[in-house]
Amino acid sequence: MKRKNVITIVISLVVFIVAIWYFTASTDGEVETIMTKVKHGEFVIDVTTTGELEARSSEKILGPNPMELRNARIWQYRIEDIVPNGTVVDSGDWVATLDRSDLENKIKDQELEVEKYQTQFTKTQLDTTMTLRSARDELVNLKFTLEDKKIVVDQSIYEPPATQRQVKLDLEKTQRTYNQTLKNYSLKLEKARADMKEVKANLAKAQRKLDEFNTLKSEFVIKAPKAGMVNYKRGYDGKKQGVGAQISAWENVVATLPNLSAMNSKTYVNEIDISKVTVGQRAEVEVDAFPDKHFTGAVHEVANMGEQLPNSNAKVFEVIIYIDEYDSILRPSMTTKNRIITNTIEDVLFLPIECVHVDDSVSFVYKDGKKQQVITGKSNDNEIIIKAGLNSDEEVYLAAPKAASKWKLVTLPAGTIAKYRVKKEAQTAPKPKKRGGMIEIKGPDGKMMMVDPSKMQKGKRGGHQGGKRPGKNR
């Protein structure tokens, strides 16, 4: 029994060792290397970005009257409740309810203010009534006194002259008092009217303000201005403003009703590639939610200023792409893949960019047991143009095969290299600066100078005629 167990253990160890050797041992066999053919035809240079759909135009669902909000000194409000994002509503349907706690507190304060002015109005009304009644009673009493004085004067005709004079003076004094009291009554009446007008105006003003607050309160229930799909507005941080979001009275937009018949793709292009993108370039747009759908469009707007997106250190530029087609499946905020065609080159050779290797500034490919020098041109994310060194349908290695380091480099003819080098220098040479009809060139001393191109005639340089230098005196 023990011998059988020992044999089983030995066999297991042998199998384990063989398995380790099999999976870790190196092979002398040649690794299979993938080959690819040189393609010929149209070469497309593009910039690929991700973005999201947005409506080209939208109907704003506005909050309460901004002027009334400022009159109530309400500078922002909170969304208390709102329909889910993407809800289809009809005209007049409920969309959202705004928090009215600040306004309700102001309404309570204003109700107390109106009550105070009503009390003041009643008090002023009673005061003026009592004052004017007292003044009228005084006038009536003075009028009776004046009649008595007139009777006394009439009866004094048989009295001595001194007595007659005395009673006449009393009559004049009473008449003057009556006239003064009558004028005072007129002034008191005007003052009472002015006081009543003032308190009435204050009461009306307070009541009007209370009415405005109550009207404004009804506007805190938001309804759809027309039929459409509700789309939440985005804040400065890019987040959608749903329940609990704070909205400024200066913007005063609760949500939007996008026009789904015309859509844009809003994307951001890295600062490295933005120089390639211009308005009018064609674009291909795909929607991640529907990968089998393909749309076309054109670049409509390219931002002049870069920006930094949240949680990113890269600078990007906003680009708006107008989508040509209409499809009912397109919805705002859907993620898009955008391929902007920045350049198209016809009738050229190209191959995958992984095929081209560089050693000491010499570009080459692996083919037929040798390193073949090539002259490359423009490239996109996956492929590169071959100007010289290969023919159409030739096969090259996608990666360096084994023992490729021993292969010899086959260079192109010197004339071919020189031809493309001259073309490259001509393309990259800086153009002379022009200013006011003058151009900037390098002078004999190496310094830049402005000259008139019309005077730069062949054979007339440095003041010498015919391109000849004056001979020396012998």
C-alpha positions in Angstrom: 0.0 0.0 0.0 2.8 2.3 0.9 4.7 1.5 -2.3 1.5 2.3 -4.3 1.3 5.8 -2.7 5.0 6.5 -3.4 4.5 5.6 -7.1 1.4 8.0 -7.3 3.4 10.9 -5.7 6.4 10.3 -8.1 4.1 10.3 -11.2 2.4 13.5 -10.0 5.7 15.3 -9.6 6.9 14.2 -13.0 3.7 15.5 -14.7 3.9 18.8 -12.8 7.6 19.3 -13.9 6.8 18.5 -17.5 3.9 21.0 -17.5 6.1 23.8 -16.1 8.7 23.1 -18.7 6.1 23.0 -21.5 4.6 26.4 -20.7 7.8 28.2 -19.8 10.4 26.8 -22.2 11.3 29.1 -25.2 10.8 27.8 -28.7 13.2 28.0 -31.5 10.4 28.2 -34.0 9.9 31.4 -35.9 7.1 33.6 -34.6 4.3 34.2 -37.1 4.3 37.8 -38.3 1.2 39.5 -39.9 1.6 41.1 -43.3 -0.5 43.7 -45.0 -0.8 45.1 -48.5 -0.1 48.7 -49.7 -3.4 50.3 -50.5 -4.1 52.8 -53.3 -6.9 55.3 -53.5 -8.4 58.1 -51.5 -6.7 59.0 -48.2 -8.9 60.7 -45.6 -7.4 62.7 -42.7 -9.9 63.2 -39.9 -10.3 64.2 -36.3 -12.4 61.9 -34.1 -14.1 63.2 -31.0 -17.0 62.3 -28.7 -19.8 64.7 -27.9 -23.5 64.9 -27.2 -26.6 65.8 -29.1 -28.4 69.1 -28.5 -31.3 70.7 -30.2 -30.5 73.5 -32.6 -33.2 75.6 -31.2 -35.3 75.4 -28.0 -38.3 77.0 -26.4 -37.5 78.2 -23.0 -39.8 77.4 -20.1 -39.4 80.6 -18.0 -39.9 81.0 -14.3 -41.8 83.9 -12.6 -41.7 87.4 -14.0 -38.1 88.6 -13.4 -39.2 92.2 -12.8 -41.7 91.1 -10.2 -39.0 88.9 -8.6 -36.6 91.8 -8.3 -39.4 94.0 -6.9 -39.9 91.3 -4.3 -36.1 91.2 -3.7 -36.0 87.5 -4.6 -32.7 86.9 -6.3 -32.9 83.2 -6.7 -35.4 80.4 -6.2 -35.2 76.6 -5.8 -37.0 73.9 -7.9 -39.3 72.1 -5.4 -40.7 69.6 -7.9 -40.4 69.0 -11.6 -41.4 66.4 -14.2 -38.8 63.7 -15.1 -36.3 64.8 -17.7 -37.6 63.8 -21.2 -41.3 63.9 -20.3 -43.6 64.7 -23.2 -46.0 67.5 -22.2 -48.9 69.3 -23.9 -49.5 73.1 -23.9 -50.6 74.2 -20.4 -49.5 71.0 -18.6 -47.8 71.2 -15.3 -44.0 71.2 -15.5 -42.6 72.3 -12.1 -43.3 73.9 -8.8 -40.9 76.4 -7.3 -40.2 76.9 -3.6 -42.4 79.8 -2.4 -41.2 80.0 1.2 -39.3 83.3 0.8 -42.3 84.8 -1.1 -44.8 83.6 1.5 -42.8 85.2 4.3 -42.8 88.5 2.3 -46.6 88.1 1.8 -47.1 87.8 5.5 -45.0 90.9 6.2 -46.9 92.8 3.5 -50.2 91.8 5.0 -49.1 93.3 8.3 -48.0 96.4 6.4 -51.4 96.7 4.7 -53.2 96.3 8.1 -51.1 99.0 9.6 -51.9 101.4 6.8 -55.6 100.5 7.1 -55.5 101.4 10.8 -53.7 104.6 10.0 -56.3 105.5 7.4 -59.1 105.0 9.8 -57.4 106.9 12.5 -56.6 109.9 10.2 -60.2 109.8 8.9 -61.5 110.0 12.5 -59.1 112.8 13.5 -59.9 114.9 10.5 -63.7 114.4 11.1 -63.4 115.5 14.7 -61.2 118.5 13.9 -63.4 119.7 11.1 -66.5 119.2 13.2 -65.0 121.3 16.0 -64.1 124.0 13.5 -67.6 124.1 12.0 -69.2 124.4 15.5 -66.9 127.3 16.2 -67.9 129.0 13.0 -71.6 128.5 13.8 -71.1 130.0 17.3 -69.2 133.0 15.9 -71.9 133.5 13.4 -74.5 133.7 16.1 -72.2 136.1 18.1 -71.8 138.3 15.1 -75.6 138.5 14.7 -75.9 139.5 18.4 -73.3 142.2 17.9 -75.2 143.6 14.9 -78.4 143.8 17.0 -76.5 145.6 19.7 -75.2 148.1 17.2 -78.7 148.7 15.8 -80.0 149.3 19.3 -77.2 151.7 20.2 -78.5 154.5 18.0 -80.1 156.1 21.0 -77.0 155.7 23.2 -74.2 158.3 23.7 -71.6 158.4 20.9 -69.0 156.7 23.1 -71.3 153.8 23.7 -72.1 153.6 20.0 -68.4 153.6 19.2 -67.7 150.8 21.6 -70.4 148.5 20.3 -69.2 149.1 16.7 -65.7 148.1 17.7 -67.0 144.9 19.3 -68.9 144.2 16.1 -65.8 144.7 13.9 -63.7 142.6 16.3 -66.2 139.8 16.1 -66.4 140.1 12.3 -62.6 139.8 12.0 -62.6 136.8 14.3 -65.3 135.1 12.2 -63.3 135.8 9.0 -60.1 134.4 10.4 -61.9 131.3 11.7 -63.5 130.8 8.3 -60.0 131.0 6.6 -58.6 128.6 9.2 -61.4 126.2 8.5 -60.5 126.3 4.8 -56.9 125.5 5.6 -57.8 122.7 8.0 -60.1 121.3 5.3 -57.3 121.3 2.8 -54.9 119.8 5.3 -57.4 117.1 6.2 -57.8 116.3 2.5 -54.0 116.1 2.0 -53.6 113.8 5.1 -56.4 111.5 3.8 -54.9 111.5 0.3 -51.5 110.6 1.8 -52.7 107.7 3.9 -54.9 106.5 1.1 -52.0 106.5 -1.3 -49.8 104.6 1.2 -52.6 102.1 1.8 -53.2 101.7 -2.0 -49.4 101.2 -2.5 -49.2 98.6 0.2 -52.3 96.8 -1.1 -50.9 96.9 -4.7 -47.7 95.4 -3.5 -49.6 92.7 -1.7 -51.6 92.0 -4.9 -48.4 91.7 -6.9 -47.0 89.2 -4.4 -50.1 87.1 -4.6 -50.0 87.2 -8.4 -46.3 86.3 -8.3 -47.1 83.4 -6.0 -49.4 81.9 -8.7 -46.5 82.1 -11.2 -44.4 79.7 -9.0 -46.4 76.9 -10.6 -44.7 76.5 -14.0 -46.7 75.2 -17.0 -45.6 74.3 -20.5 -45.9 77.1 -23.1 -46.4 74.6 -25.8 -46.3 70.9 -26.6 -42.9 69.2 -26.5 -40.3 67.2 -24.6 -39.0 68.7 -21.3 -35.3 68.9 -21.2 -33.5 70.0 -18.0 -31.3 73.1 -18.2 -27.6 72.6 -17.5 -25.9 74.8 -14.9 -22.4 76.3 -15.0 -20.9 73.1 -13.8 -22.6 71.1 -16.6 -25.0 69.3 -14.3 -28.7 69.1 -15.1 -30.9 71.3 -12.9 -33.5 69.0 -11.5 -35.3 68.9 -8.1 -33.4 71.1 -5.5 -31.5 73.2 -8.1 -31.1 76.9 -7.5 -32.0 79.2 -10.4 -31.0 82.8 -10.6 -33.7 85.4 -11.2 -31.4 87.0 -13.9 -31.5 83.8 -16.0 -35.0 82.6 -15.0 -35.0 79.5 -17.2 -36.5 76.4 -15.5 -36.2 74.0 -18.4 -36.4 73.9 -22.2 -38.6 72.4 -24.9 -36.1 71.4 -27.7 -37.0 71.4 -31.3 -36.2 67.8 -32.2 -36.5 68.3 -36.0 -33.0 69.9 -36.2 -30.2 68.5 -34.0 -26.5 69.4 -33.4 -23.6 67.5 -32.1 -21.7 69.5 -29.5 -18.1 68.3 -29.1 -14.7 69.4 -27.9 -11.5 69.2 -30.0 -8.1 69.0 -28.4 -5.9 72.1 -28.8 -3.4 69.9 -30.8 -6.0 69.2 -33.5 -8.0 72.4 -33.5 -5.9 74.0 -36.2 -7.1 71.3 -38.6 -10.8 72.0 -38.0 -12.5 74.8 -39.9 -16.1 75.8 -40.6 -17.8 74.0 -43.5 -15.8 70.7 -43.1 -18.0 67.6 -43.5 -18.5 65.2 -40.6 -19.8 61.7 -40.0 -21.8 61.3 -36.8 -22.7 58.1 -35.0 -24.9 57.7 -31.9 -23.7 55.3 -29.2 -27.3 54.2 -28.4 -27.9 53.2 -32.0 -24.6 52.0 -33.5 -26.2 50.9 -36.8 -27.4 54.5 -37.5 -25.1 56.8 -39.4 -25.6 60.5 -40.0 -23.8 63.2 -41.9 -23.2 66.9 -41.0 -21.0 69.9 -41.3 -18.9 72.0 -38.9 -21.0 75.1 -38.2 -19.0 76.8 -35.5 -15.5 76.6 -34.0 -14.8 78.4 -30.8 -12.1 81.1 -30.8 -11.1 80.6 -27.2 -10.2 77.4 -25.5 -11.5 76.1 -22.2 -10.7 73.5 -19.6 -13.3 70.9 -18.9 -13.9 69.7 -15.3 -11.5 67.0 -14.1 -9.2 67.5 -17.1 -6.0 69.4 -17.6 -6.2 69.5 -21.4 -7.3 72.6 -23.2 -10.2 72.0 -25.6 -12.2 74.1 -28.1 -15.9 73.8 -28.5 -17.1 72.7 -32.0 -20.8 72.6 -33.1 -21.7 70.2 -35.9 -25.0 70.6 -37.7 -26.6 67.2 -38.5 -28.2 67.0 -41.9 -30.8 64.3 -41.4 -33.8 64.1 -39.2 -34.6 60.9 -37.2 -37.2 60.6 -34.4 -34.7 58.4 -32.4 -32.4 61.4 -31.8 -32.7 62.9 -28.4 -30.8 65.6 -26.5 -27.8 64.5 -24.4 -27.2 61.3 -26.4 -23.5 60.5 -26.7 -22.1 60.9 -30.2 -18.9 59.8 -32.0 -17.9 62.5 -34.5 -15.5 62.0 -37.4 -14.6 65.4 -38.9 -13.1 65.1 -42.4 -10.3 67.7 -42.3 -8.6 66.8 -45.6 -9.0 64.3 -48.5 -6.1 63.3 -50.8 -6.9 61.5 -54.0 -4.8 58.8 -55.8 -2.1 58.1 -53.2 -0.5 55.0 -51.6 -0.9 54.4 -47.9 -0.6 51.6 -45.3 -1.1 51.1 -41.6 1.1 53.5 -39.6 2.5 50.5 -37.5 4.3 49.3 -40.7 6.6 52.3 -40.8 9.7 52.3 -38.6 12.3 55.0 -38.1 16.0 54.7 -37.5 18.3 57.7 -37.4 15.6 59.9 -39.2 15.3 57.3 -42.0 11.8 55.8 -42.5 11.6 52.2 -43.7 9.4 49.1 -43.8 10.2 45.4 -43.6 9.6 43.4 -46.8 11.1 40.5 -48.7 14.0 40.1 -46.2 15.1 43.7 -46.3 14.5 47.1 -44.9 13.1 49.3 -47.7 13.4 53.0 -47.2 10.2 55.0 -47.8 9.3 58.6 -48.0 6.2 59.3 -45.9 3.6 62.0 -46.2 0.6 63.0 -44.1 -1.1 60.6 -41.7 -4.3 60.1 -39.8 -4.8 58.1 -36.6 -4.4 54.7 -38.3 -2.6 55.1 -41.7 0.1 57.1 -43.3 0.8 58.1 -47.0 3.8 56.6 -48.8 5.2 59.0 -51.4 8.1 56.8 -52.6 9.6 53.4 -52.0 6.6 51.1 -52.4 4.1 50.1 -55.1 0.4 49.3 -54.8 -0.5 45.8 -53.4 3.0 45.1 -52.2 3.1 43.2 -49.0 5.0 44.5 -46.0 5.3 43.3 -42.4 3.0 44.9 -39.9 5.6 44.4 -37.2 9.3 43.6 -37.2 9.8 39.9 -37.9 12.4 37.8 -36.1 16.0 38.4 -37.1 14.9 41.6 -38.9 17.8 43.4 -37.2 20.2 41.6 -39.5 18.3 42.7 -42.7 20.1 45.3 -44.8 18.6 48.8 -45.5 17.8 49.4 -49.2 17.9 53.2 -49.7 16.1 55.2 -52.4 18.0 56.8 -55.3 19.6 60.1 -54.2 17.6 62.0 -56.9 14.3 60.8 -55.4 15.3 61.8 -51.9 16.4 65.2 -53.1 13.2 65.8 -55.1 11.0 65.2 -52.1 13.3 67.1 -49.8 13.1 70.2 -52.0 9.3 69.9 -52.1 9.2 69.7 -48.3 11.5 72.7 -47.9 9.4 74.7 -50.3 6.2 73.8 -48.4 7.7 74.6 -45.0 9.6 77.8 -46.1 8.2 80.9 -44.4 6.5 83.3 -46.7 7.8 86.9 -46.8 5.9 89.4 -44.7 4.0 92.1 -46.6 3.2 95.5 -45.3 1.9 98.5 -47.3 3.0 97.1 -50.6 6.5 96.3 -49.3 7.9 92.9 -48.5 10.5 91.9 -45.9 13.7 90.2 -47.1 17.1 89.5 -45.7 19.7 92.1 -46.6 23.5 91.6 -47.4 24.3 92.1 -43.7 21.9 89.4 -42.7 19.4 91.8 -41.2 15.7 91.9 -42.3 14.7 94.9 -44.4 11.6 96.2 -46.2 11.8 96.7 -50.0 9.5 97.6 -52.8 9.0 94.5 -55.0 8.4 96.6 -58.1 12.0 97.9 -57.9 13.5 94.5 -57.5 14.3 93.9 -61.2 16.6 91.3 -62.6 20.1 92.6 -63.2 19.7 95.7 -61.0 21.1 94.9 -57.6 23.3 97.1 -55.5 23.2 99.9 -58.0 25.1 98.0 -60.7 23.7 97.8 -64.2 23.4 94.7 -66.3 24.3 92.4 -63.4 28.0 93.2 -64.0 30.4 94.6 -61.5 32.5 97.6 -62.5 36.0 96.7 -63.6 39.0 97.7 -61.6 41.3 100.4 -62.8 44.4 98.7 -64.2 
